[in-house]
């Protein structure tokens, strides 16, 4: 990761017991940025628990339920990533086996998913969801997680 982009990526591991390697997260973010030809202005990546992500989901989106990842764009400038991603590590821990994935693979999928949202992807239709899933698989494979 370039020096300026290293400073532009803030990783906060706020979950009380679960962690992901910061080096892996930095590499994953860089691979997605490079692959999507996007520039990182600022990204706050927060690895949290059910309570934190659910509270944000309720307050900001009006949804009172657990979710795997939330993305909050701070800019809509094309090709520029500026925003916040909140990953629910509890959801990854609970659901990874259901998808034949490890905890790390599932949590990293959420990171990529959130980042793709900030880049401009949506998952409002089955076709768009399939496209995002394909991109997630591609980037996870690129960093050796598939």
Secondary structure, DSSP 8 states (H G I E B T S, - for coil): --HHHHHHEEEEE-SSS----HHHHHHHHHHHHHHTT-EEEEEEEEEE-HHHHHHHHHHHH---S--SEEEEES---TTEEEEEEEEEHHHHHHHGGGGT--HHHHHHHHHHHHHHHHHT---SSHHHHHHHHHHHHHHHHHTT--
